[in-house]
Amino acid sequence: MTTTTLAVLVPLLPFLGAATGLLLGRTAPGYVRPLAVLPTLTSLVLAVLVAVDQGGGRAVNAATELTPTGSVPIELALHIDGFAALVAVLVGLVASCVQIYSTGYLREDPRYPSYAALVSLFTSAMLLVVYSGDLMVLLVGWEIMGICSYFLVGHYWETPEARAASLKAFLVTKLGDVPFLIGLFALATDAGSFSITKILGTVASGGLDHPTLIALLLLAGVAGKSAQFPLHTWLPDAMAGPTPVSALIHAATMVAAGVYFVARLLPVFEASQAAMVVLAAMAAVTMLGSGLAALAQDDIKRVLAYSTIGQLGYMTGALAVADRGAAVFHLLSHGAFKALLFLAAGVIIHAAGTNSLAAMSRMRNLRDRVPDAYWTMTVALLALAAIPPFSGFFSKESVLGAAEHVSTGHTEHAPAAAGWIVLLAALLTALLTAAYAMRLWLLAFRGHGAEAPDHGRQPLTMTLVLWVLAVPSLAFGGFAYGTLPDWFDGQDLAPTLTTSVLGTGMALVGGIVTYAAWRHTTALAARVPLGAVAAHPEGDAGLVEAEAIASHAPAYGDVASAPDPADPGRLLLGPLHRHAAVGFHLDAVYSTLFVRPVQAGASLVRFLDREVVDTYVRAAGALPRWLGVAVRRAQTGNVQTYVSALLAGTVVLAVAAVLVATGA
């Protein structure tokens, strides 16, 4: 097969698997798991073959016009360069791991067939975004991911948290998609085409008439999809969905789409210096705010959610300094270790006997009970904290190096101000990242919460996936020296001495200070005996998750008597902790500025409809109704009454006639 044929099959196979799984989910349930896993695995293999064939050489382009539009043409086009080839491999790898993991995690879930089909559709949509060479076709995948996230986040729709989270994710991302769509139309109008290659050619020749306006409109959609300030608030709440869904959304789909979009169209943003500064400021606020918020969360999945927001901030920061190689390198590295973190968290959730929103303060003695999760999560947290030689060190240092290069004025593609903003924010975030990573590790594996009953070993499909993802989390960074530059336009991704020392030093300071704070709080913590913990019947982790969310309580008994955790985050943040724990009240601000006015307007419209419009309608019908009542009462059926009325009427008419005649 040609590379083009293989590339077409990569998004097509998961789509066919999703369609077939939905059709056979009820009539032939035995085929559901093979239809979930095999098409996605095959798509991964084909994506690897496409990457090998592409080899970092010339981009593969193919296009066919879908239908005549009469103006700007829309084409079913492929554009596969080194960036697209490697991102597609990441999507296939993470999606395959999630599907395999889910066969054990949701093995007793009655809605597993629809869940698996939606995961396959989600994967297909992201692959369409990655390979598409036409912005309108890309938009189709972009929007399909939005609706898939709505259904998957709301998988446990019986719970109010899941329903609210799915609706919030959908509305917030759609809020960004409206200006995004306008920006796409404006961009195509200036370029005369939706084709990415033609658009980039127009930009290179200086043909864009409104670069700043277009870039800012597109950034609104990117901020919503990739959970960047100020449209990031949906992502922490999306943790109400199943844990494998969180891994998929955070590592390889949905949030990665926005970063990838900017990377693919980076020259459009480079055409506006103002847009690059806005992008840098957005990245800086996102990085710092999410780092502080992560340090204050008690729920392990919300810590990881804010961590994703911060790491996406690193990627957008790299784009703000015009280095898409560093951005996509960190996207690939982050995808591996963040998927590992979430899937390991799923194992911990099952073992700790907590709910989906797994409170670390209730965890105890997990190191010996989940050794696979312990060791693999340790690897992933070291990668997250950018400790050498783990993969996160190399990819994060490439971002720092790019920012340092721009801050010293060594490039014309981004303003020096953007370089300084990104560099300073990234260094501070490195300290915060190491701090919350150390805190998570200490509270999850060395905590003093309630002892939950042992539910035995997790299914092999869950633990095997952890070790598969641990390999790139540990070893992927080495590609920065040799292989990756061939795919990334020959860009040098190796760490530089200055930023390596600064970044690693900040990370070590953050980790050491957090450990010292934990030792101090542990020494001061009260040793209150915990009450007996009621046993929960051993069951599927997904069902435990759903039951716990529905009950708003820990899944394995009453641990209300547990002492306050030895939480170093409270000591480190001080008075800032209560604000950081609720995301600096941004949801409350949005509620005041937008939600309440809309609700008040809706109440006013309802009042006007019921009390004014309905009153008018009722009044308009009252007079005929009263006349009808009067006429109906006159119809007595008595002939004498009718004759009397006739005579009376005759007399009245006669008198009236006489009066008229006399008057005349």
NORBELPE-V967942 format. One record per residue. SS is DSSP state (H for helix, E for strand, L for the rest). PSI is psi as a letter, one per 20 degrees, with the letter a starting at -180 (none if undefined). OMEGA is omega in degrees with one decimal (none if undefined). Layout:
BEGIN
SS	PSI	OMEGA
SS	PSI	OMEGA
END
This chain:
BEGIN
L	q	175.3
L	r	178.6
H	h	179.6
H	g	179.1
H	g	178.1
H	g	-178.6
H	h	177.8
H	h	-178.4
H	h	-175.6
H	g	175.7
H	h	-175.1
H	h	-176.1
H	g	176.3
H	h	177.4
H	g	178.2
H	h	176.2
H	h	178.5
H	g	-179.1
H	g	-179.6
H	h	179.0
H	h	177.5
H	h	-178.9
H	h	-175.1
H	j	-174.5
L	h	-177.4
L	h	-175.2
L	h	-178.8
L	m	-175.5
H	h	179.9
H	i	-179.3
H	i	-172.3
H	g	-177.1
H	g	174.9
H	h	179.5
H	h	176.6
H	g	-170.7
H	g	-170.1
H	g	178.0
H	h	-179.8
H	g	176.4
H	g	177.6
H	g	176.6
H	h	176.4
H	g	-179.9
H	g	179.5
H	h	177.4
H	h	176.2
H	g	179.0
H	g	177.2
H	g	179.3
H	g	178.8
H	g	178.9
H	g	179.9
H	g	169.9
L	j	-179.0
L	j	179.6
L	b	-179.6
L	q	-179.2
L	q	176.2
E	p	-179.0
E	p	174.4
E	q	-176.6
E	q	171.1
E	p	-177.1
E	p	-178.3
E	g	-179.3
E	q	177.4
L	p	-178.9
L	i	-179.3
L	i	179.1
L	d	179.5
L	p	-175.7
L	q	174.8
E	p	-174.6
E	q	169.2
E	n	-168.0
E	q	173.0
E	p	172.9
E	o	-173.1
E	o	170.9
L	a	-178.1
H	h	178.9
H	g	-178.4
H	g	-177.8
H	g	-177.2
H	h	178.2
H	h	177.7
H	h	176.3
H	g	177.3
H	g	-179.4
H	g	179.3
H	g	-179.5
H	g	-177.4
H	g	-180.0
H	h	177.9
H	g	178.9
H	h	179.7
H	g	179.8
H	g	178.6
H	g	179.7
H	g	-176.2
H	h	178.2
H	h	175.4
H	h	-175.2
H	h	-177.9
L	k	-172.3
L	h	179.9
L	j	-177.4
L	p	-178.7
L	i	-179.8
L	j	-179.8
H	g	-179.5
H	g	179.3
H	h	176.9
H	g	-177.5
H	h	179.4
H	g	178.9
H	h	176.0
H	g	177.8
H	g	178.3
H	g	176.1
H	g	-179.9
H	g	179.6
H	g	-179.4
H	g	179.2
H	g	178.1
H	h	175.5
H	g	176.8
H	g	-176.0
H	g	-174.2
H	i	-171.4
E	p	174.7
L	j	-179.9
E	p	-173.5
H	h	179.1
H	h	175.7
H	h	175.3
H	h	-179.7
H	h	177.2
H	g	176.8
H	h	178.7
H	g	-177.0
H	h	176.3
H	h	177.0
H	h	178.8
H	g	-179.1
H	h	176.1
H	g	178.6
H	h	178.3
H	g	-177.9
H	h	-176.5
H	g	176.2
H	h	178.3
L	k	-178.0
L	g	177.0
L	m	-171.8
L	i	177.3
L	h	-175.9
L	p	179.3
H	h	179.8
H	g	-178.7
H	g	179.4
H	g	-179.4
H	g	-178.2
H	g	-179.4
H	g	179.2
H	g	179.7
H	g	178.9
H	g	-178.2
H	g	-175.2
H	g	-177.8
H	g	178.5
H	h	177.0
H	h	177.1
H	h	176.1
H	h	-176.6
H	h	179.9
H	g	175.8
H	h	177.7
H	g	179.0
H	g	177.7
H	g	178.4
H	h	177.2
H	g	179.3
H	g	179.2
H	g	179.3
H	g	180.0
H	h	178.5
H	g	178.5
H	h	-176.1
H	i	-177.9
L	j	-178.2
L	q	170.8
L	i	-179.3
E	p	-176.8
H	g	-178.9
H	h	178.9
H	h	177.7
H	g	179.6
H	h	175.2
H	h	177.5
H	g	179.0
H	g	-178.5
H	h	179.6
L	j	179.5
L	k	-175.0
L	i	179.2
L	p	-178.8
L	h	-176.2
L	m	-174.1
H	h	-177.6
H	g	179.9
H	g	-179.3
H	g	-178.0
H	g	-178.9
H	h	176.2
H	g	179.3
H	h	179.9
H	h	177.9
H	g	177.7
H	h	178.5
H	g	179.0
H	h	178.5
H	g	-175.9
H	g	-177.4
L	j	172.2
L	l	176.1
L	q	178.8
L	p	7.6
L	j	-176.8
L	k	-176.6
L	i	-167.3
H	i	-178.7
H	h	-170.2
H	g	177.1
H	h	179.9
H	h	-179.7
H	i	176.9
H	i	176.7
H	i	176.8
L	r	177.1
L	q	-176.9
H	g	176.6
H	h	176.4
H	g	177.6
H	g	178.4
H	g	-178.1
H	g	-177.9
H	g	-172.3
H	h	-170.4
H	h	-168.4
L	i	-179.0
L	r	172.9
L	e	-174.1
H	h	177.4
H	h	-175.6
H	g	-179.3
H	g	178.3
H	g	-179.6
H	h	179.1
H	g	179.4
H	h	178.9
H	g	-178.7
H	h	-178.4
L	k	-175.3
H	h	177.7
H	h	176.9
H	g	-179.4
H	h	178.2
H	h	179.7
L	i	179.2
L	o	177.5
H	h	179.3
H	g	179.3
H	h	179.3
H	h	177.3
H	g	176.4
H	g	178.2
H	g	178.5
H	g	179.0
H	g	177.3
H	g	179.4
H	g	-177.7
H	g	179.2
H	g	-179.9
H	g	-177.9
H	g	-174.7
H	g	-179.2
H	g	-179.4
H	h	177.6
H	g	177.8
H	g	-179.9
H	h	179.4
H	h	-178.9
L	i	-177.1
L	i	-176.4
L	q	174.8
L	h	-179.4
E	p	-173.6
H	h	-178.7
H	h	176.8
H	h	173.0
H	g	-179.4
H	h	178.6
H	g	177.5
H	h	175.0
H	g	177.7
H	g	179.3
H	g	-180.0
H	g	-180.0
H	h	172.3
H	h	173.9
H	h	174.1
H	g	-178.4
H	g	178.7
H	h	174.5
H	g	176.5
H	h	177.2
H	h	179.4
H	h	175.6
L	j	170.8
L	k	176.6
L	n	-178.6
H	h	175.4
H	g	178.1
H	h	-179.1
H	g	-178.3
H	h	174.8
H	g	178.8
H	h	175.5
H	g	-179.8
H	g	-179.5
H	g	-179.7
H	h	179.8
H	g	-179.1
H	g	-174.2
H	h	177.5
H	h	173.5
H	g	178.0
H	g	-179.5
H	g	-178.8
H	g	-179.2
H	h	173.4
H	h	176.1
H	h	176.5
H	h	176.0
H	g	179.6
H	g	179.0
H	g	-179.8
H	g	-176.3
H	h	-175.7
H	i	-179.8
L	k	175.8
L	a	-179.3
L	a	179.5
L	g	174.3
L	m	-163.3
L	o	-178.5
E	p	179.8
H	h	179.1
H	i	-179.7
H	j	-177.2
L	q	-178.6
E	p	170.5
L	l	-178.6
L	i	-175.5
L	g	-177.3
L	h	-175.5
L	h	177.6
L	m	-176.8
H	h	179.1
H	g	178.6
H	h	-179.1
H	g	-175.0
H	g	-178.3
H	h	177.3
H	h	175.4
H	g	176.8
H	g	-177.5
H	h	179.7
H	h	175.4
H	h	175.8
H	g	177.8
H	g	-179.1
L	i	177.2
L	l	175.5
L	p	178.8
L	q	8.6
L	k	-176.7
L	q	-168.7
H	h	-178.7
H	h	178.4
H	g	-176.0
H	g	-177.3
H	h	179.6
H	h	178.1
H	h	176.0
H	h	176.3
H	g	179.4
H	g	179.3
H	g	178.6
H	g	179.0
H	g	179.1
H	h	179.3
H	g	-179.5
H	h	-177.8
H	h	178.6
L	j	174.8
L	k	-176.5
L	j	178.9
L	q	177.4
L	i	-175.9
L	i	-179.4
L	q	179.8
L	q	179.8
H	h	179.3
H	h	177.7
H	h	179.0
H	g	179.7
H	g	179.5
H	g	-178.0
H	g	-176.7
H	g	-178.2
H	g	179.4
H	h	-178.9
H	h	178.8
H	g	177.2
H	h	178.8
H	h	176.1
H	g	176.7
H	g	-179.1
H	h	-179.4
H	g	178.1
H	h	-179.6
H	g	-177.9
H	h	175.0
H	g	177.2
H	g	179.2
H	g	178.7
H	g	-178.9
H	g	-178.8
H	g	-176.8
H	h	-177.6
H	h	-172.0
H	i	178.3
L	k	-177.3
L	r	-177.1
E	k	178.9
L	b	-176.8
L	q	177.3
L	o	179.8
L	q	178.1
L	q	-178.5
L	p	-179.0
L	j	178.4
L	a	-178.5
L	q	178.0
L	q	177.8
L	q	-178.8
H	h	-179.7
H	h	179.3
H	g	-176.1
H	h	-179.6
H	g	-180.0
H	h	-179.5
H	g	-178.5
H	h	176.3
H	g	-179.1
H	h	178.6
H	h	-177.8
H	g	177.4
H	h	177.9
H	h	-179.1
H	g	-166.3
H	i	-172.2
H	h	-176.3
H	h	179.8
H	h	179.2
H	i	-179.2
H	h	-176.3
L	h	-172.5
L	f	-167.4
L	g	-171.4
H	g	179.7
H	h	178.0
H	h	178.4
H	h	-173.1
L	l	174.4
L	k	179.1
L	j	-178.0
L	q	178.0
L	o	-178.4
L	j	-177.8
L	q	179.7
L	q	173.7
L	q	-173.0
H	g	-174.1
H	g	-177.4
H	h	177.4
H	g	179.3
H	g	-179.1
H	g	-177.4
H	g	179.7
H	h	178.1
H	g	177.9
H	g	179.6
H	g	179.4
H	g	177.9
H	g	179.8
H	g	179.8
H	g	-177.3
H	g	179.9
H	g	179.4
H	g	178.6
H	g	178.4
H	g	177.9
H	h	178.4
H	g	177.6
H	h	-179.3
H	g	-178.8
H	h	177.7
H	g	180.0
H	h	-178.2
H	i	-174.5
L	q	176.9
L	q	178.0
L	n	-178.9
L	p	179.0
L	p	178.8
L	q	175.6
L	r	178.3
L	q	-179.4
L	p	-178.4
L	q	-179.4
L	q	175.6
L	p	179.2
L	p	179.5
L	p	-178.2
L	a	-178.1
L	p	-175.4
H	h	179.9
H	h	178.5
H	h	175.5
H	g	179.8
H	g	-178.4
H	g	-179.2
H	h	-178.1
H	g	177.8
H	g	-177.1
H	h	-176.7
H	i	-178.1
L	k	-175.1
L	r	173.6
L	q	-171.1
L	i	-171.8
L	l	171.4
L	r	-175.4
L	o	176.0
L	k	-178.4
L	h	-178.9
L	j	-178.7
L	q	178.4
L	r	174.5
L	p	-177.2
L	q	173.6
L	m	-170.9
L	o	179.5
H	h	-179.3
H	h	179.6
H	h	-179.7
H	g	-176.1
H	h	-176.7
H	h	179.0
H	c	-178.2
H	i	-179.2
H	i	-172.4
H	g	-175.2
H	h	176.5
H	g	179.4
H	h	-177.9
L	h	179.7
L	k	176.7
H	k	179.2
H	k	171.2
H	k	-178.5
H	h	176.5
H	h	178.5
H	h	177.7
H	g	179.0
H	h	178.3
H	g	-179.7
H	g	-174.3
H	h	-171.4
H	g	-172.0
H	g	-177.9
H	g	175.4
H	h	178.4
H	g	177.9
H	h	178.0
H	g	176.7
H	h	177.9
H	h	178.0
H	h	178.1
H	g	179.4
H	g	179.0
H	g	178.3
H	g	-180.0
H	h	-179.1
H	g	-175.7
H	g	-171.2
H	h	-178.9
H	f	-177.0
H	g	-179.5
H	h	178.1
H	g	177.9
H	g	-179.5
H	g	179.6
H	h	179.6
H	h	179.6
H	h	179.4
H	i	-175.5
H	g	-177.0
H	g	176.0
H	h	-179.9
H	g	178.8
H	g	176.8
H	h	177.8
H	h	178.2
H	g	-179.5
H	g	179.8
H	h	-179.7
H	h	178.7
H	h	178.2
H	h	-179.6
L	n	-176.2
L	h	-175.8
L	j	-179.1
L	o	-176.7
H	h	179.7
H	h	179.0
H	g	179.8
H	g	-179.8
H	g	178.8
H	g	178.9
H	h	179.1
H	g	178.8
H	g	179.2
H	g	178.6
H	h	179.2
H	g	178.9
H	g	-178.9
H	g	-179.9
H	h	179.1
H	g	178.9
H	g	-179.3
H	g	-179.9
H	g	178.5
H	g	-179.0
H	g	179.7
H	g	-179.4
H	g	179.5
H	g	-179.8
H	h	179.7
L	none	none
END
